[in-house]
Amino acid sequence: MKTKKTAAKRFKLSQAGHIMRSKQSLSHLRRNKSKRQLSRSNSTESVNKNYTRKIDVFLPYGGI
């Protein structure tokens, strides 16, 4: 099976096995956002359980 490269760029696996994604609102219009909003969106969070099966199909080898 092939890995979908677009999904491999967007999602990473944590050591616990959770699929992690980066948060939104960092790409443009950063001057209008507060420092608190920028620092909170700089981290990663786990993907909702409803989407993990769909993403697992795109990453058969864990996003390598």
C-alpha positions as a LaTeX table, in Angstrom:
\begin{tabular}{lrrr}
\hline
Residue & $x$ (\AA) & $y$ (\AA) & $z$ (\AA) \\
\hline
Met1 & 0.00 & 0.00 & 0.00 \\
Lys2 & 1.14 & 3.50 & $-0.72$ \\
Thr3 & 1.19 & 6.33 & 1.80 \\
Lys4 & $-0.76$ & 9.45 & 0.86 \\
Lys5 & 1.94 & 12.09 & 0.98 \\
Thr6 & $-0.48$ & 14.93 & 1.67 \\
Ala7 & $-1.65$ & 13.13 & 4.81 \\
Ala8 & 1.91 & 12.30 & 5.83 \\
Lys9 & 2.77 & 16.01 & 5.78 \\
Arg10 & $-0.23$ & 16.97 & 7.91 \\
Phe11 & $-0.40$ & 14.19 & 10.51 \\
Lys12 & 2.18 & 12.57 & 12.78 \\
Leu13 & 1.95 & 9.68 & 15.22 \\
Ser14 & 2.72 & 10.29 & 18.88 \\
Gln15 & 4.60 & 7.77 & 21.01 \\
Ala16 & 1.29 & 6.69 & 22.56 \\
Gly17 & $-0.11$ & 5.97 & 19.10 \\
His18 & $-2.40$ & 8.98 & 18.77 \\
Ile19 & $-2.62$ & 10.82 & 15.46 \\
Met20 & $-1.53$ & 14.41 & 16.01 \\
Arg21 & $-2.30$ & 17.45 & 13.88 \\
Ser22 & $-1.27$ & 21.08 & 14.02 \\
Lys23 & $-3.78$ & 23.73 & 14.94 \\
Gln24 & $-5.18$ & 26.31 & 12.56 \\
Ser25 & $-4.74$ & 30.08 & 12.07 \\
Leu26 & $-0.96$ & 30.29 & 11.78 \\
Ser27 & $-0.56$ & 30.73 & 8.05 \\
His28 & $-1.54$ & 34.36 & 7.48 \\
Leu29 & $-2.94$ & 37.51 & 9.13 \\
Arg30 & $-0.78$ & 36.97 & 12.20 \\
Arg31 & $-0.49$ & 40.66 & 13.04 \\
Asn32 & $-4.17$ & 40.87 & 13.90 \\
Lys33 & $-4.04$ & 37.98 & 16.36 \\
Ser34 & $-3.08$ & 38.24 & 20.00 \\
Lys35 & 0.09 & 36.68 & 21.40 \\
Arg36 & $-2.05$ & 34.32 & 23.47 \\
Gln37 & $-3.92$ & 33.08 & 20.42 \\
Leu38 & $-0.70$ & 32.58 & 18.47 \\
Ser39 & 1.02 & 30.67 & 21.26 \\
Arg40 & $-1.97$ & 28.40 & 21.78 \\
Ser41 & $-2.24$ & 27.59 & 18.09 \\
Asn42 & 1.47 & 26.83 & 17.86 \\
Ser43 & 1.04 & 23.46 & 19.56 \\
Thr44 & $-0.40$ & 20.19 & 18.28 \\
Glu45 & $-3.49$ & 18.29 & 19.34 \\
Ser46 & $-4.83$ & 14.83 & 18.75 \\
Val47 & $-7.31$ & 14.09 & 15.99 \\
Asn48 & $-10.92$ & 13.35 & 16.87 \\
Lys49 & $-11.72$ & 9.64 & 17.20 \\
Asn50 & $-14.28$ & 9.86 & 14.39 \\
Tyr51 & $-11.54$ & 10.66 & 11.86 \\
Thr52 & $-8.83$ & 8.26 & 12.98 \\
Arg53 & $-10.01$ & 5.38 & 10.77 \\
Lys54 & $-10.05$ & 7.59 & 7.70 \\
Ile55 & $-6.56$ & 8.87 & 8.40 \\
Asp56 & $-5.27$ & 5.35 & 9.14 \\
Val57 & $-6.23$ & 4.35 & 5.59 \\
Phe58 & $-4.06$ & 7.16 & 4.25 \\
Leu59 & $-1.13$ & 6.29 & 6.54 \\
Pro60 & $-0.73$ & 2.50 & 6.43 \\
Tyr61 & 2.82 & 2.65 & 7.86 \\
Gly62 & 2.26 & 5.31 & 10.48 \\
Gly63 & 3.12 & 8.39 & 8.45 \\
Ile64 & 6.66 & 7.39 & 7.56 \\
\hline
\end{tabular}
